[in-house]
């Protein structure tokens, strides 16, 4: 049986990375980022006052790296993809938790070097929730939030994605975030999604799909790209 096309809604450049992983599996990837990222107008603070940087996405690493050559602050990253990006950009040392924002806050609090300044800078997008900041402040840290980039809906679905849905193909849509899920639902307004299945990176990311009435949803066992693709593999075998 021919595998269904996989619609990738992740923002760039991550969407192309996911598409390559799908192609390596012999699958057909249709890239249609539901979210577009852009630099915000906020100014970069003096980084020398901080004892470390918090990154809850690889995009945060990319946007900060484009603004400054400073790499001496420890980078505390939410998962392997973010940590890999930090290493690629030359940050050292790079610390990696293996879960969501709450797991990262717990990891930082319990692995913080004795005597190091507990003032941290969290670099993220303007829509990010303050979970890390709130959790760490309860542990005696001071966390400044830098909304260095903004995420907005794409102007529309890619023609190939829209055409596949309109033809009634049994597509599988990959969902990497709640904001991306909401954007995809908005961009798909008026289309018949009854033949669409979803693989979401987390239950939080799946939330807008469920709120929109979608029920053919598989959720990754762990909120990272590797487990997302493993869940997709299982779904394809089951079909």
C-alpha angles and dihedrals in degrees: 000000000000114000116242120249114268115225112210113205097174118123120254139302087021092056092064091048091054091046091055090052089052093048089051086057090054093252130136111245124198110194115209111152108210091196130051121202127214137173112264123226094247118121123241112251127225102282094197091078092065132085094207149344128251119211121185094176140025088242090064089056092049096049095047092045090055090055102048141018091216109122104156098097118094112254117220108199133192097223148343098288092052092044091049090053091049091051091047090053092051104254115155133224100022119192121195131199119193106226144035133316093287091051090050092052091050091047093052094046092052098041101041113133113247113253096016119127111267094213110112137181118220111203114198144121125295093256096053117124120240096240096123093044094049094046095048094045088058086057093053099265126132111223126188117197119220114193092199096165139025131224120212136170116276113245091249147325118293110264092245092053094047092047093051092051093045090052088057095242117167095247128176116219120206115215120198101174144011090247090052091049092052091047092050091051091049093047090049095053110140094020124113105247096174093111094048124106124193137212111196127193092224142359089255090056090050092054099092090048092055091044088053091055098258115143107167092091131139117192124208117248090232128022101251139093096257093056091043090058092044089055089050090051091053092048092051092050091049091053 
